Amino acid sequence: MRAISGLLDRDDRARLPVRGGVRCTRAVGWSDITPVPRPVFAHCGTLGIGVHADYRGRGIGRKRLDATIAAAWRFGVERIEPTVFMSNLRARRLYEKLGFLPEGVLRRQRKVNGVYEDRLFMALLRERDHMEE
Ligand SMILES: CC(C)(COP(=O)(O)OP(=O)(O)OC[C@H]1O[C@@H](n2cnc3c(N)ncnc32)[C@H](O)[C@@H]1OP(=O)(O)O)[C@@H](O)C(=O)NCCC(=O)NCCS
């Protein structure tokens, strides 16, 4: 199975202090969309994304997601499916801004120390202008 990754470019790398005269950089985020590994679901891709906690709220997630979604459409994906815990407002807002719509709630899907949390199933469908003739 092949994942469509948002390639990190220079803007997504944090500059680290110079050590021993060598300036280093490190990746601070990633995103990928993995097609579901069965022929009848292969037009669907599962979305994953993460930005290092120190670098959130700077537009990196949005930029990564834009690039990864565009790559997924080019690859032939027609439906992108993230799931997100209800309390994860930042991720939910990001997905909503990009046009993802809620499709259902997985109730009490996580249980941590006796506390349940619902998980939201969302999806983005490929628009006609991304479809090949
Ligand atoms: C979700 C995540 C990838 C977003 O990345 P990010 O780089 O912080 O996001 P951005 O800075 O691009 O912000 C995108 C949008 O998120 C929303 N947002 C940003 N900070 C927010 C905050 N503190 N609270 C609520 N929403 C917020 C805004 O709508 C923002 O768009 P805007 O700035 O144009 O209004 C990042 O927070 C993360 O890695 N979280 C932990 C892992 C995770 O939850 N992954 C998703 C699992 S479903």
The ligand as an ORCA input file, in Angstrom:
! r2SCAN-3c Opt
* xyz 0 1
  C      -4.209     19.485     14.038
  C      -2.836     20.074     13.693
  C      -2.167     19.175     12.644
  C      -3.048     21.471     13.100
  O      -1.783     21.984     12.695
  P      -1.415     23.532     12.909
  O      -0.133     23.757     12.209
  O      -1.486     23.868     14.341
  O      -2.642     24.227     12.149
  P      -2.639     25.663     11.463
  O      -1.718     26.581     12.203
  O      -2.410     25.474     10.003
  O      -4.121     26.121     11.743
  C      -5.140     25.705     10.893
  C      -6.461     26.120     11.491
  O      -6.646     25.452     12.742
  C      -7.417     26.320     13.593
  N      -6.659     26.599     14.814
  C      -5.373     26.965     14.935
  N      -5.062     27.116     16.232
  C      -6.184     26.819     16.920
  C      -6.507     26.767     18.315
  N      -5.602     27.050     19.250
  N      -7.756     26.398     18.679
  C      -8.683     26.089     17.745
  N      -8.429     26.119     16.419
  C      -7.182     26.477     16.016
  C      -7.651     27.581     12.850
  O      -8.900     27.507     12.201
  C      -6.555     27.585     11.826
  O      -6.856     28.327     10.695
  P      -6.683     29.940     10.731
  O      -5.392     30.238     11.434
  O      -6.673     30.309      9.282
  O      -7.883     30.439     11.473
  C      -1.940     20.185     14.951
  O      -2.617     20.933     15.914
  C      -1.507     18.842     15.535
  O      -0.519     18.263     15.133
  N      -2.267     18.353     16.506
  C      -1.939     17.076     17.174
  C      -2.128     15.903     16.244
  C      -3.546     15.863     15.747
  O      -4.471     16.199     16.450
  N      -3.673     15.412     14.485
  C      -4.973     15.295     13.872
  C      -5.618     14.024     14.331
  S      -7.261     13.922     13.693
*
